[in-house]
Each structure stands twice: as C-alpha cells, then as structure tokens.
Amino acid sequence: MKYLIFALAFSASAWADEPSQERQQELRNKLEHDCGSCHGLTLKGGLGPSLLPEALANKTDDFLVQTILKGRAGTAMPPWEAFITEKEALWLVQKLLKKK
C-alpha cells in the first residue's frame, strides 16, 4: 500500500510542474512545425521515424526525453536541450504517447 501511495504522490508531483498554458501552446507548435519538418506533418514519419504512439510504444520515457534533449548521433536528429527543458521534453513525450 505504501508503494501505491508513493507512486501516486510521485506522479502527482511530476505533473505539478506542467508548463504554463502559453508554453504548452509553444511546445505544440514546435512539435507540429519543427518536429514535423523531419517526422512528417502528421508525425507518421519522413526523414525521421514515426512519432505515433504505436511506433514509440517499445521506448521508455527516459529514452525519448534524452533523444529529444541530446539528439541522435549519426542521424539528422538534433539536440533540443538549448530550447526546451527536461520537464518540457517529458511533457512532449507524454503528449506523443497520449498519456495524461
């Protein structure tokens, strides 16, 4: 039971720091325009792979966050850490995976 309480408290605190509504809109625009320029405007893939939930299902949130922040060496995926925070990257991952 104490593990369930901890898990609930952790997940609630993780979302307490959600980006502001204005920043969320900026992040959605980045996803559509910046990410969409390589991953396709519908995120089904293009130069970069698909970002649809089923294509990301076998990836951990941490792997996806680090990919966004650090990029992927040897690919066209650039690092975005100069433009978004780790929490914002996690927010984007949650949106891509259609969580919360």
Secondary structure, DSSP 4 states (H G I P E B T S, - for coil): -HHHHHHHHHHHHHHHTPPPHHHHHHHHHIIIIIIHHHH-TTSS-SSSPP-SHHHHTTS-HHHHHHHHHH--TTSS----TTTS-HHHHHHHHHHHTT--
